[in-house]
Amino acid sequence: MPRTRLLTAVVLLLLAVTLVWRGTLPWLLGVFAAITLRAAWEWAALCPALAGARRGWLLAVLALALVGLYALPANLAPLMLAAALVWWAVAFGLVLRYPALPAWTGRPLPQAAVIVLALAGAWLALAQLADGRRPLLLLCLALVWAADSAAYVVGKLLGRRRLCPQVSPGKTVEGLAGGLAGAALTGLAAGALWRLDGVAIAALVALTTICAGVSVVGDLTESLFKRRAGVKDSSHLLPGHGGVLDRIDALIAAAPLFALAAPLLVRA
């Protein structure tokens, strides 16, 4: 791994862990909102139909959506998270079909709706975990980091068979297996640390593994948008890592599922 990329990763990791563990809820929600809006700006840049003033309007709508979600009744939150998961199921289908995409994917309104739904759903998921479930929030972040890191290492060392060459030629089946294993080990370690019983640990390992699989859909979906736009990174904001969207594409897909299921398994 290049030194610049590694240094940036370490700094981001330390900042994230410190903020999650020590930050107050308003601070966390504000930082999550800022990251979400920046990711939306970068995502819109990958969509020619959202150029110019439409990009600004998208950010305004997303900001209003986040304010609305903050006041959303607790019993309606799962519906929003489920809606976000529906989008990721659709996105998986688009990845499999690429480059033969339906016409609606190139129109401004569907593009804006997808960006708002995906990012608002992820913000809500993280906000719910931040509000009284910080250990689970850390686990959500950790499983995505572990899956991404393990996939990178295993893919570099053992990768032979391409996973989805039409969208992301660098990803391999072996890397995917390594990423799933990394997430499973993260769930196992968390279950042991929290002294859960065997059934609960098995369920947590299953959840972290499935979430890692969903995170790959987020990664591939961003790769689809970047490939269609003809760019390598969503921006050059983070040295060695590209843009904010490049760093959170996996997390925004995995977070809604984790936030829905994890509180049912762990009282943390």
N, C-alpha and C positions, 0 to 999 in steps of 0.2 A: 504494500500500500504506500503511495507517495507520501512524503513527510508532511506536505501542506494539508493533504486530505486527513491524515491521522491527527495532526494538531488541531484542525478545525473540529474533528469529531470529538476529541477529548474535551475541548472547551465547551462545546454544545452539551455534551453529556453532563459535565459538572454543573453547568448553569441550570439544566433541566432538573436534575436531581435536587439541587439546592432550592430551586423555586417550588417544586412539588412538596418537598418535605418541610420547608420553613415558611413559604409564602402564605399570606392570608388569602382567603377566598376571593375578595375583590381583585387583588393583584393577579391571581391565577386567571380569573375570568377575563381580565383586561389583556393579559399577555396572550391568552388563547385567541381572543378576538383579533388582536393585532396580527398574529401569525395567520389567522384565517383570512383576513382581508388581504394580506400580502400574497397569500397563495392564490386567492381569487384573481388578483391583478395579473399574476403570472399565467394562470390558466387561461384567462381571457386573451392574453397576448398570443396564445397558441391557436386562437379561433379568429380567423380573418373577419368573420361576420360580426364580431364584437369589437371592432376597431373604433377609434375615435371616441365620441361622446357616449356610445353604448357601453364602453368599458367603465366609465364613471358612473353611469346609471346602475350598472351591475353591482358595483361596490356599495352604492347607496341602498339598493334593495337588500343586499346581504346584511348590511349593518342594521337595517330595520328588522330583518328576520331574527338576528341575534338578540336584539332588544325584546322582540316578541317571545322568543324562546325562553328568555330569562324569567318572564312572567307566566310561562305556560303551566297550567295545572299539572300536578305530578301524574295524574292518571292518564294524561294525554301524551306524555313524553314517550312511552313505548311505541305509540303509533308513528311518531316522527322518526324514531330510530328504525322501525320496521320499514318505513317508506325509503329511508336511505339505503337499507339493505336490498330493497327491490331494484333500486338503481344499479347497485353493484352486480346484481344478477343479470340485468340487461347489459351492463358493461362487459361482463364475461362473454356474453353472446357476440357483442361487437368485436371483441378481441379475436374470437374464433373465426369470425367472418372476414376480418380485414384482409385485403383492401376493399372488398365488396361491401361498402357501408350503405345503409339506407339514406335516402335523400334528406330526411329530417335532421340528421347529424350535422349538416352544413348550414342549417338555418339559425338565425340569431336567438329567437325565443327558446327553442329547445336547448340550445347550448347554454344559455343563461340559466334556464331552469335546472339543468343538470348540475351546473357549478354551485348554485345556491343550495340545492338539495343535498349534495354530497358534503359540502363544507359545513353547512349549518347542522347537518346530522352529526358530523364528527365533533363539532364544537359542543353540541348538547351532550353527547356521550361523555366527553372529557369533563364537562362542567358537572355532570351528575356524579362522576367518580371523585371529583375534587371536593365535593360537598359532603364531607364526612367519611369518605372511603379512600383516603390517600394511599394506603398500602395496595389497594386494587388498582389505583391509577398508576402507581409505580410498576406494578406487574404488567399492566397493559402496555406501557412504554417499553418495559424490559423485553417482553416477548417479541415485539416488533424489532427492537434493536438486535436481539439474539438471533432471530430468524434471518435478518438482513446480513449480519456479520458472518454467520455460519454458512449461509448460501454463497457469499462472496469467497470465503476461504475454500470451501469444498469445491465450488465451481472452478476456481483457479487451479486447484491441485488435481482434481479428478474429472472435471467436466469434459464430456465427450459428445453426448447427445443433446442437440438443441431443443429447448423447451417450446419456444414460440418464435421461430426465426423470422416470420413475416412481420412481427411487431418489435421484438427485442432479440437480435441475433446473439447477444452475449450471454443470455440466460440459458442454463442447461438443466436437464432432468436431475443430474447428480447434485447440482446446486440447490434445486428445489428440495430434494430429499434431505440435504444437509440443513437447510433452513427449517424444515419441519421438525427435524431432530433437535435442533437448537431451541426451538420454542417449547417442545415437549420437555426437555431437560429443565427449562426455566420454570415451567409449571410444576414439575416434580420437586424442584428445590424450594419453591414457594410453599407448596403443600407441606413439605417436611418442616420448613421453618415455622409455619403456623400450626404445626402439630395436628393436622387434619387426620381423620381416620382413612383407612385404605380406600373405601368407596369414594369419598370426597376427593382424595388425591387423584384417583383414576379419572374422575369426572373433570377435574381441573386440568390435568394433562391433556385430555381429549379436547377441552375447550381451547387451550393455548395452541394446540396443534391445528385445529380447525381455523382459528383466527389467523394463524400464520399463513394458511392456505388462502384465506380471503385477502390478506395483505398483499399477496402476490398479484391478485386481480387489480388492486389499486395501482401497484407498480406498473403492470402491463398496460393498464388503461391510460396512465399518463404517457407511457412510451408510445401508445397509439396516437395520442394528440400531438406529441412532439414529432413523430415520424411524418404525420400528415402535414405539419407545419414546416418540416425540413430543418429542424434544429436539434442540437444535442442536449442542451439543458434548458430549463424553464427561465433561467436568468443566470447572472454571474455574481450574485450577491454573496455567496458563501464560498471562500477559496477552496478549491478542490472538490466541492460538492455541488456546484451549480446554484440553483435557487431554492427558496423555501419549499416550493411544491415538490422539488426533487427529493427533499428530505422527509416530507410528511405524506407522500402519496400512498405508502403502505399503511400508515397509521390511520388515515382518514377512512380507509376501507374496513380495517379491523376493529376500530373503536366502537362503532354502533353495536356490533354483535357482542363484543366483550361486555359492554355496559348493560346490555339486556340480560345476559346469562350469568355473568360472574357473581353479582350480588345474591343470586339464588343458591350459589354453591358455597360462598365464603362470607361469613359475618366479620369482615375486617374493617 
